[in-house]
């Protein structure tokens, strides 16, 4: 019933404002047009002291117009009062506003803005900060008080995660990251050098094997042409040992 009564009162107040505004505009237009001679003045038979009053309708119309225009200047003030009453009547704690206010005061707490130790002084200090905040000064006092109490409860958390400590931790992690990046760059450089050395060693061994094969082929050719040239061939100890090893090989290996 209270909600229904408030709704009916709200609707009739808005309707009354609309009707009065329209009536004020209409009577003002009628008076202006009558003064310009476009429309006729209102005729009102009025007697005073037994004598008829001339142009009584014109005077009454002008007076009503002045009264309507004057009252129109009070409508915005009345509208603001009604809005204030409505906001107080329908006031409820908005969690978004509380979150915004708590975020602001908690950020200030992490920045070591508050120094009071007792609960009463701590909450009062935070409440004064919220009231002076340019973005939160328009919020309800009860909402600011809740945010201040929440900030007092979480002041230990703000001390642990203070801006100075967080900045120091970030700098430490940044240095560690730089050291890791430097180590990775040196590791990549070492991997490149190792790959280069392995490739170089493989090329050197390949060239040595090619040179040894060419030397063996050259020796074989020289052994073939030496009898034709009438040169006796001298068998070295190494060749004898190699020939003996070849002779001693198993049949499959010899094949």
MOBEL-V36435 format. One record per backbone hydrogen bond with DSSP energy under -0.5 kcal/mol. CO is the residue of the C=O (numbers start at 1). NH is the residue of the N-H. E is the energy in kcal/mol with one decimal. If there is no record, write none. Layout:
co=CO nh=NH e=E
co=CO nh=NH e=E
This chain:
co=1 nh=5 e=-2.8
co=2 nh=6 e=-2.5
co=3 nh=7 e=-2.1
co=4 nh=8 e=-2.5
co=5 nh=9 e=-2.6
co=6 nh=10 e=-2.3
co=7 nh=11 e=-2.4
co=8 nh=12 e=-2.6
co=9 nh=13 e=-2.2
co=10 nh=14 e=-2.0
co=11 nh=15 e=-2.4
co=12 nh=16 e=-2.6
co=13 nh=17 e=-2.2
co=14 nh=18 e=-2.2
co=15 nh=19 e=-2.7
co=16 nh=20 e=-2.5
co=17 nh=21 e=-2.3
co=18 nh=22 e=-2.4
co=19 nh=23 e=-2.5
co=20 nh=24 e=-2.5
co=21 nh=25 e=-2.2
co=22 nh=26 e=-2.4
co=23 nh=27 e=-2.6
co=24 nh=28 e=-1.8
co=25 nh=29 e=-2.2
co=26 nh=30 e=-2.4
co=27 nh=31 e=-2.1
co=28 nh=32 e=-2.4
co=29 nh=33 e=-2.7
co=30 nh=34 e=-2.3
co=31 nh=35 e=-2.3
co=32 nh=36 e=-1.6
co=33 nh=38 e=-2.4
co=33 nh=39 e=-1.1
co=34 nh=37 e=-0.9
co=42 nh=44 e=-0.6
co=44 nh=46 e=-0.7
co=46 nh=53 e=-3.5
co=48 nh=51 e=-1.5
co=51 nh=48 e=-3.5
co=52 nh=54 e=-0.6
co=53 nh=56 e=-1.0
co=55 nh=59 e=-2.0
co=56 nh=60 e=-2.4
co=57 nh=61 e=-2.5
co=58 nh=62 e=-2.5
co=59 nh=63 e=-2.5
co=60 nh=64 e=-2.5
co=61 nh=65 e=-2.1
co=62 nh=66 e=-2.5
co=63 nh=67 e=-2.4
co=64 nh=68 e=-2.6
co=65 nh=69 e=-2.7
co=66 nh=70 e=-2.4
co=67 nh=71 e=-2.2
co=68 nh=72 e=-1.7
co=69 nh=73 e=-0.7
co=70 nh=73 e=-0.8
co=71 nh=74 e=-1.7
co=71 nh=75 e=-0.7
co=72 nh=75 e=-0.6
co=72 nh=76 e=-0.6
co=74 nh=78 e=-2.4
co=75 nh=79 e=-2.6
co=76 nh=80 e=-2.3
co=77 nh=81 e=-2.1
co=78 nh=82 e=-2.3
co=79 nh=83 e=-2.4
co=80 nh=84 e=-2.3
co=81 nh=85 e=-2.5
co=82 nh=86 e=-2.8
co=83 nh=87 e=-2.6
co=84 nh=88 e=-2.2
co=85 nh=89 e=-2.7
co=86 nh=90 e=-2.5
co=88 nh=91 e=-0.7
co=93 nh=95 e=-0.6
co=94 nh=98 e=-2.3
co=95 nh=99 e=-2.7
co=96 nh=100 e=-2.4
co=97 nh=101 e=-2.8
co=98 nh=102 e=-3.0
co=99 nh=103 e=-2.5
co=100 nh=104 e=-1.9
co=101 nh=105 e=-2.4
co=102 nh=106 e=-2.6
co=103 nh=107 e=-1.9
co=104 nh=108 e=-1.9
co=105 nh=109 e=-1.9
co=106 nh=110 e=-2.2
co=107 nh=111 e=-1.3
co=108 nh=113 e=-1.5
co=109 nh=112 e=-1.6
co=110 nh=163 e=-1.8
co=118 nh=122 e=-2.4
co=119 nh=123 e=-2.6
co=120 nh=124 e=-2.4
co=121 nh=125 e=-2.3
co=122 nh=126 e=-2.1
co=123 nh=127 e=-2.6
co=124 nh=128 e=-2.3
co=125 nh=129 e=-1.7
co=126 nh=130 e=-2.2
co=127 nh=131 e=-2.2
co=128 nh=132 e=-1.7
co=129 nh=133 e=-0.6
co=130 nh=133 e=-0.6
co=133 nh=136 e=-0.7
co=133 nh=137 e=-1.1
co=136 nh=139 e=-1.3
co=140 nh=144 e=-2.1
co=141 nh=145 e=-2.4
co=142 nh=146 e=-2.0
co=143 nh=147 e=-2.3
co=144 nh=148 e=-2.3
co=145 nh=149 e=-2.4
co=146 nh=150 e=-2.4
co=147 nh=151 e=-2.1
co=148 nh=152 e=-2.0
co=149 nh=153 e=-2.1
co=150 nh=154 e=-1.8
co=152 nh=155 e=-1.2
co=154 nh=158 e=-1.9
co=155 nh=159 e=-1.9
co=156 nh=160 e=-2.3
co=157 nh=161 e=-2.5
co=159 nh=162 e=-1.0
co=162 nh=166 e=-2.6
co=163 nh=167 e=-2.5
co=164 nh=168 e=-2.2
co=165 nh=169 e=-2.6
co=166 nh=170 e=-2.4
co=167 nh=171 e=-2.3
co=168 nh=172 e=-2.2
co=169 nh=173 e=-2.6
co=170 nh=174 e=-2.4
co=171 nh=175 e=-2.3
co=172 nh=176 e=-2.4
co=173 nh=177 e=-2.5
co=174 nh=178 e=-2.1
co=175 nh=179 e=-2.5
co=176 nh=180 e=-2.4
co=177 nh=181 e=-2.4
co=178 nh=182 e=-2.4
co=179 nh=183 e=-2.6
co=180 nh=184 e=-2.7
co=181 nh=185 e=-2.2
co=182 nh=186 e=-2.3
co=183 nh=187 e=-2.6
co=184 nh=188 e=-2.6
co=185 nh=189 e=-2.0
co=186 nh=190 e=-2.5
co=187 nh=191 e=-2.5
co=188 nh=192 e=-2.2
co=189 nh=193 e=-2.2
co=190 nh=194 e=-2.7
co=191 nh=195 e=-2.5
co=192 nh=196 e=-2.2
co=193 nh=197 e=-2.6
co=194 nh=198 e=-2.5
co=195 nh=199 e=-2.3
co=196 nh=200 e=-2.3
co=197 nh=201 e=-3.0
co=198 nh=202 e=-2.4
co=199 nh=203 e=-2.0
co=200 nh=204 e=-2.5
co=201 nh=205 e=-2.8
co=202 nh=206 e=-2.2
co=203 nh=207 e=-2.5
co=204 nh=208 e=-2.5
co=205 nh=209 e=-2.5
co=206 nh=210 e=-2.2
co=207 nh=211 e=-2.6
co=208 nh=212 e=-2.7
co=209 nh=213 e=-2.2
co=210 nh=214 e=-2.3
co=211 nh=215 e=-2.3
co=212 nh=216 e=-2.4
co=213 nh=217 e=-2.3
co=214 nh=218 e=-2.5
co=215 nh=219 e=-2.3
co=216 nh=220 e=-2.3
co=217 nh=221 e=-2.3
co=218 nh=222 e=-2.1
co=219 nh=223 e=-2.4
co=220 nh=224 e=-1.5
co=221 nh=225 e=-1.8
co=222 nh=226 e=-1.6
co=223 nh=227 e=-0.6
co=225 nh=229 e=-1.2
co=226 nh=231 e=-2.2
co=227 nh=230 e=-1.1
co=230 nh=232 e=-0.5
co=232 nh=234 e=-0.5
co=233 nh=235 e=-0.5
co=234 nh=236 e=-0.6
co=236 nh=240 e=-2.2
co=237 nh=241 e=-2.5
co=238 nh=242 e=-2.4
co=239 nh=243 e=-2.8
co=240 nh=244 e=-2.7
co=241 nh=245 e=-2.1
co=242 nh=246 e=-2.0
co=243 nh=247 e=-2.3
co=244 nh=248 e=-2.1
co=246 nh=249 e=-0.8
co=250 nh=254 e=-2.9
co=251 nh=255 e=-2.3
